[in-house]
Amino acid sequence: MASTKAGQGARAAQRTYDYIVVGAGSAGAVVAARLSEDAGTSVLLVEAGGSHKHLSVQVPAAFSKQFKTERDWNVLTEPEPHLGGRRIYHPRAKMLGGCSGMNAMIYIRGNKADYDGWAKSGATGWSYDEVLPYFKRSENNSRGADRFHGDQGPQHIQDLRSPNPVVQRLIEGAAATGLQRNDDFNGAAQEGTGFYQVTHKRGSRWTTADGYLAPAAKRANLTVLTEAHVHRVTLSEGRATGIEVEVDGEMHAVRCTREVVLSAGAFNTPQLLMLSGIGPAEHLAEHGIEAVVDNPHVGDHLMDHPMYLVNAETSASGTLAEAESPKQLVNYLARRRGVLTSNVGEGGAFFHTRAGLDAPDMQLIFAPGYFWEHGAATHDTPAMGIGCSLVGAKSRGQVRLRSADPKDQVAATFNYFAEQEDMDAMVAAVEKVREILASSPMRELVGEEIHPGSQTRTREELEEEIRRGVEHTYHPSCTARIGSEGEGVVDPELRVYGVTGLRVADASVFPTVTHGNTHAPTVLVGEKAADLIRAAQ
Ligand SMILES: Cc1cc2nc3c(=O)[nH]c(=O)nc-3n(C[C@H](O)[C@H](O)[C@H](O)COP(=O)(O)OP(=O)(O)OC[C@H]3O[C@@H](n4cnc5c(N)ncnc54)[C@H](O)[C@@H]3O)c2cc1C
């Protein structure tokens, strides 16, 4: 008889593991794979979702087709106070590989100043020079190895196989407005304009499940439990002893002898901490949870990058509007080329909207297609989208429990645009995009501006339109940040304050969100976490 999920859960519960890793995403898959390299160590990786083997995961241009499906946690924020009470949708992947299987595949490490800033604020061991070896270790860059890059790691990083001519023209337009060309945003300098490198292998998406878990699958010391929803960490006398996990409607207690590692992402990791009694005592009491560790920073300091998308009609051919044509389907299936290999955000730019900043505060993301409402909205003529992603955003929010039910969504509030300087930067970015669209390389391709629309001219009109239409770049982080005791949730070795045997390794631990997309920095966290854990034994 085939083994049921509940049967697998029961079997896992009968064993004791050295390590339990919760969540198989950008970081968790890395932690579990690295820890299990030591054949003498037993590791259980628990993931709420199932397989990542779906066409909409594999085909780059299809990533938004996964939104609001069974592979999405489908998070909706509380009414955002500075966006007229709009509730903002946050897709979050629920499958092996986590958001590395749902994201837009842009490979950006952030700015050197991010890591040096982390180290300066007390995150000892996280300066740029100290993290660079981990970026290189994780990377298999098709351009080969150099001072900044590796070519032996599990994570394929490649150039787009079919870069879109519209994006090429946008890059030329950006250069015509004074931005320098940059063909490696992860090299000597981040500033400038160019194509992004992507987490692809031969025109298809490459996830941490592909790069890290698949090669580890045959190891007898690694158990991967899927469709298994962790409800809480069990604690005894100040020590993490295991987890309670629901599999196929049945609860199981699984024990570990060394450590539990939470890698459930920036929403669910603080949720699990709070459900386990680690968090703001008063808030926990409201939900009938007794605080084991009273720490107000759990769930706090939530950061992200608000993104406003300028969309304009175009006379160019070859946009994403053609993605679903039979010709492109054949091109993808037979040759792994063409529009379907587009990661949508193919190229872009980093620049300063004002002087005196350590790092560029704005990232532009150039899409050769209309992109609005997370890709759900359509437009009846070909268009292009230029995302203004405020990578220097200052506004912060928080994650709280909606209830003590582990199946309930968290209550997240981002407070986008709580700081006026965030709005100033966004307005400046929209003006910059208009300059790019009016530049000589672009002008002849550009038709009607759809969003914010050419009728939106004054500063007040722009602000209003931005508040109405702004979304984000899908980068929630910092909700279990590294900080000193009394200021953070974990120490620089990612150990949760107040208990032993419990670490966090995912985007929650960033002291501040990096200036750029967050997958690569999260893989870095996974790589470094594994070393820190191994060194502690
Ligand atoms: C639509 C989208 C586009 C993005 N685009 C980019 C991009 O182009 N480039 C980039 O660098 N970054 C991008 N990002 C962001 C990046 O992918 C994330 O920052 C990163 O993947 C976060 O990794 P993580 O390990 O913290 O969490 P995740 O990858 O979300 O992993 C968490 C895992 O834990 C599991 N889990 C959660 N709760 C439980 C539980 N209770 N029990 C068991 N398992 C649980 C989840 O199912 C998930 O698999 C994007 C993200 C999204 C959603």
The ligand as an SDF file (V2000), in Angstrom:
LIG
                    3D

 53 58  0  0  0  0  0  0  0  0999 V2000
    6.4800   37.2690   -6.6730 C   0  0  0  0  0  0  0  0  0  0  0  0
    7.8560   37.4440   -6.1030 C   0  0  0  0  0  0  0  0  0  0  0  0
    8.8590   38.0300   -6.8930 C   0  0  0  0  0  0  0  0  0  0  0  0
   10.1380   38.1930   -6.3700 C   0  0  0  0  0  0  0  0  0  0  0  0
   11.1450   38.5840   -7.2080 N   0  0  0  0  0  0  0  0  0  0  0  0
   12.4330   38.5100   -6.7730 C   0  0  0  0  0  0  0  0  0  0  0  0
   13.5080   38.6420   -7.6970 C   0  0  0  0  0  0  0  0  0  0  0  0
   13.3170   38.8220   -8.8960 O   0  0  0  0  0  0  0  0  0  0  0  0
   14.7750   38.5450   -7.2160 N   0  0  0  0  0  0  0  0  0  0  0  0
   15.0230   38.3520   -5.8860 C   0  0  0  0  0  0  0  0  0  0  0  0
   16.1970   38.3340   -5.4940 O   0  0  0  0  0  0  0  0  0  0  0  0
   14.0150   38.2160   -4.9950 N   0  0  0  0  0  0  0  0  0  0  0  0
   12.7340   38.2400   -5.4180 C   0  0  0  0  0  0  0  0  0  0  0  0
   11.7110   37.9960   -4.5500 N   0  0  0  0  0  0  0  0  0  0  0  0
   12.0190   37.8610   -3.1180 C   0  0  0  0  0  0  0  0  0  0  0  0
   12.7300   36.5640   -2.7390 C   0  0  0  0  0  0  0  0  0  0  0  0
   12.2770   35.4910   -3.5330 O   0  0  0  0  0  0  0  0  0  0  0  0
   12.4850   36.3140   -1.2440 C   0  0  0  0  0  0  0  0  0  0  0  0
   13.0040   37.4010   -0.4970 O   0  0  0  0  0  0  0  0  0  0  0  0
   13.1560   35.0500   -0.7350 C   0  0  0  0  0  0  0  0  0  0  0  0
   12.8250   33.9520   -1.5470 O   0  0  0  0  0  0  0  0  0  0  0  0
   12.7370   34.7910    0.7060 C   0  0  0  0  0  0  0  0  0  0  0  0
   13.3090   33.5890    1.1310 O   0  0  0  0  0  0  0  0  0  0  0  0
   12.9530   32.9670    2.5540 P   0  0  0  0  0  0  0  0  0  0  0  0
   13.7940   31.7600    2.7080 O   0  0  0  0  0  0  0  0  0  0  0  0
   13.0430   34.0270    3.5880 O   0  0  0  0  0  0  0  0  0  0  0  0
   11.4170   32.5910    2.4830 O   0  0  0  0  0  0  0  0  0  0  0  0
   10.6070   31.6030    1.4150 P   0  0  0  0  0  0  0  0  0  0  0  0
   11.4520   31.4240    0.2190 O   0  0  0  0  0  0  0  0  0  0  0  0
    9.3020   32.2290    1.3320 O   0  0  0  0  0  0  0  0  0  0  0  0
   10.5960   30.2390    2.1990 O   0  0  0  0  0  0  0  0  0  0  0  0
    9.7760   29.9770    3.3040 C   0  0  0  0  0  0  0  0  0  0  0  0
    9.2740   28.5400    3.1910 C   0  0  0  0  0  0  0  0  0  0  0  0
    8.7330   28.1580    4.4330 O   0  0  0  0  0  0  0  0  0  0  0  0
    7.5230   27.4450    4.2250 C   0  0  0  0  0  0  0  0  0  0  0  0
    6.7090   27.6070    5.4280 N   0  0  0  0  0  0  0  0  0  0  0  0
    6.1890   28.7560    5.9120 C   0  0  0  0  0  0  0  0  0  0  0  0
    5.5030   28.5190    7.0390 N   0  0  0  0  0  0  0  0  0  0  0  0
    5.5980   27.1930    7.2900 C   0  0  0  0  0  0  0  0  0  0  0  0
    5.0870   26.3570    8.3180 C   0  0  0  0  0  0  0  0  0  0  0  0
    4.3610   26.8540    9.3260 N   0  0  0  0  0  0  0  0  0  0  0  0
    5.3620   25.0300    8.2530 N   0  0  0  0  0  0  0  0  0  0  0  0
    6.1180   24.5210    7.2350 C   0  0  0  0  0  0  0  0  0  0  0  0
    6.6290   25.2860    6.2380 N   0  0  0  0  0  0  0  0  0  0  0  0
    6.3710   26.6050    6.2630 C   0  0  0  0  0  0  0  0  0  0  0  0
    6.9350   28.1180    2.9960 C   0  0  0  0  0  0  0  0  0  0  0  0
    5.9730   27.3240    2.3640 O   0  0  0  0  0  0  0  0  0  0  0  0
    8.1680   28.3870    2.1490 C   0  0  0  0  0  0  0  0  0  0  0  0
    8.4730   27.3200    1.2920 O   0  0  0  0  0  0  0  0  0  0  0  0
   10.4110   37.8280   -5.0140 C   0  0  0  0  0  0  0  0  0  0  0  0
    9.4140   37.2440   -4.2420 C   0  0  0  0  0  0  0  0  0  0  0  0
    8.1560   37.0260   -4.7700 C   0  0  0  0  0  0  0  0  0  0  0  0
    7.0920   36.3700   -3.9290 C   0  0  0  0  0  0  0  0  0  0  0  0
  1  2  1  0
  2  3  1  0
  2 52  2  0
  3  4  2  0
  4  5  1  0
  4 50  1  0
  5  6  2  0
  6  7  1  0
  6 13  1  0
  7  8  2  0
  7  9  1  0
  9 10  1  0
 10 11  2  0
 10 12  1  0
 12 13  2  0
 13 14  1  0
 14 15  1  0
 14 50  1  0
 15 16  1  0
 16 17  1  0
 16 18  1  0
 18 19  1  0
 18 20  1  0
 20 21  1  0
 20 22  1  0
 22 23  1  0
 23 24  1  0
 24 25  2  0
 24 26  1  0
 24 27  1  0
 27 28  1  0
 28 29  2  0
 28 30  1  0
 28 31  1  0
 31 32  1  0
 32 33  1  0
 33 34  1  0
 33 48  1  0
 34 35  1  0
 35 36  1  0
 35 46  1  0
 36 37  1  0
 36 45  1  0
 37 38  2  0
 38 39  1  0
 39 40  1  0
 39 45  2  0
 40 41  1  0
 40 42  2  0
 42 43  1  0
 43 44  2  0
 44 45  1  0
 46 47  1  0
 46 48  1  0
 48 49  1  0
 50 51  2  0
 51 52  1  0
 52 53  1  0
M  END
$$$$
